[in-house]
Amino acid sequence: MNNKEIIEEIKKIKTKEGDIGPRKEKIRRKIILRFEKEKRHRQILRRFVFACLIPIVLILAFIPLTTSRSNFINLKEGKIVIPKIEAFAPEIEHINTSIKGPYVYDGENKLVWFIKKDNNLYSVALYDILNNKKIETLSPSVDNMSNINGGIALSQEKVIAGVGDYLYVIDRRTKEVLIIELPEESLPREKKELYPIKAIVSLNEDFALISRADSKGITEFNATSLRAREIELPSNIDSPAAFVKGGNLIYFLAKDIRSGKQLVGSLDIKSETVKILKDFSPVSISANKSLFALSKDGFYKIDTENNQINKINADIPENAKLVSYGKFIYAVNLEESKDHAPERVNKISVAKYDPDKNILYEGKIITGDNTPFLLIDGGEPIMLFNLSTEN
């Protein structure tokens, strides 16, 4: 008996209770059993759907975690590199002004472009080394409430500096300044009025990478079209404190929010691939074709393509600053004398590593004060080092 026949039989049943005969009672029981069966089927179906939804929900919730953790790379321990040691006799040239903020050295024009700090007022300034001129202020002074120093970078034709939410794009030839207000942060960690610039690296004439405080990403900004693109970092990584260019990658220093440790990562701009190197906490990084890093445990060369770390057997202080120039990696450290006499003498230790020939050049310079200076190597100015103040 199908459903239609059952319905026709129900219509024939009298509504008066006493009139239901044995046949009608049999039909009524069949109907009750059918409804109970369908009810059980619905209950089973609901339980099945609920049971299927639980793993789906868990998988969806876990995807962001697995995605962010997949960016973390374990480094394979390589060999210990023993370089040939040779003597090095660098010179220094003192700078007759105090440069306390972030800076870049323009070797072509013998200029220092920097962010000038005067109490809490910040501006972009220029110091001409060749003509020994005074500081030339290029932008209006602004009150930087965040107290974050900002960043500055050099491209072929432009200088890009950042303080607070503002970029200053400067023509290196005419010194003309274009002031740009950055768009709102699209990947904030929390709602704030200001997301100040922490670091900048120039990619080419138009594009720069910008790190902003309290952000979960890195901003790729086109200074010509004024368009911004966000590249998201793994969830527990703070916005980078420093950038360096190396080959086709941009390397950066950033903090792990959960552990508080400083980590090093790499960014491939084309693929937007971010890698964070696990279990390695550097204090300074630099790069040419490869990444070099200094940690409390020593001086390292890191092959990020093959995820291998090689320790270079070199006596370099952990608080030295690494800088790349040409094929060399320089490590510069200011050693203060232990006595506190006014006429104290400071030593600047300089190490220069040639990765192609595996030669480490070591030298020291005696200097009478902490003034900023240029490192001169073979008559060629390398970089402005300002070790007496915090950059």
Summary of the structure (lengths in Angstrom):
residues: 391
radius of gyration: 33.2
end to end distance: 89.7
largest distance: 122.4
contacts: 1149
relative contact order: 0.12
helix: 16%
strand: 45%
